[in-house]
């Protein structure tokens, strides 16, 4: 078994990390590292292997193969030691609805052995950070989704962990509250806390320093958001036309076109160069589809992710054909 890296500047090191459930492989030979103080995002659709990866790194699941270290501690050999050093916020709200805000925080402070003499000041600071001042005696069951999320974050960091794991932390929360939540994460990162967050929100991954794209149990790309978008190559054209569904089929496979995807009533077309605009217009016009506009746009992480998935499929098909 390969051994994880022991660099003091690395918060997480994973080498060929694998987890199988019977004949099903949920995570397949995933390798990456995270620097201390970094906000790292695991991006991918549901079922990609993000939650299984995070649960192995938290010491909740043992790897089937490969290895990983968190803050220098081997997760397979010393899972309980890992749990004491990290904060973990699961995608399902794991607090107690029949306790108040203050009682939930006090409960987790005791679990994490926060010294009695420090608790009052620590909890007051967390309540202020979470914007819950004045709601200390409110039952958790009566909190809005955004406030419950903030309380869950406060409980996850009550012991001031150096490493924080967030598993789909903003699922079901409105866009404004999501942004406010990420402002809190940035503030924590500035104090040196390392953050690993899983998400299937493409726009949310833009907040991360680096992003690992997962798809069907594999890590298919890893880099800074801007670098991932640049790695698409060529240009991205946005096409507005009368019949986008039929147009997608016509443009797919056209010389110089590498990928075509629907974005609402628009098409996003990955092309070799701007010269393809004229080819797109001609191809659609010859099929009696009227074109309102074809213009170059800045790609999003969603565009990059779709491109990476297409490349992965092409690679797999080529391997099967050999």
Secondary structure, DSSP 8 states (H G I E B T S, - for coil): -------TTEEEEEEEEEEEETTEEEEEEEEEEEETT-EEEEE--TTSSHHHHHHHHTTSS--SEEEEEETTEETTT-HHHHHHHEEEE-SS--S-TTSBHHHHHHHHHHHTT--HHHHHHHHHHHHHHTT-TT-TTSBGGGS-HHHHHHHHHHHHTTT--SEEEEESTTTT--HHHHHHHHHHHHHHHHTT-EEEEEES-TTGGGGSSEEEEEETTEEEEEE-HHHHHHTT-SEEEEEEES-HHHHHHHHTT-TTEEEEEEETTEEEEEESSTTHHHHHHHHHHTTT--EEEEEEE---HHHHHHHHHHHHHHHHHHHHH-
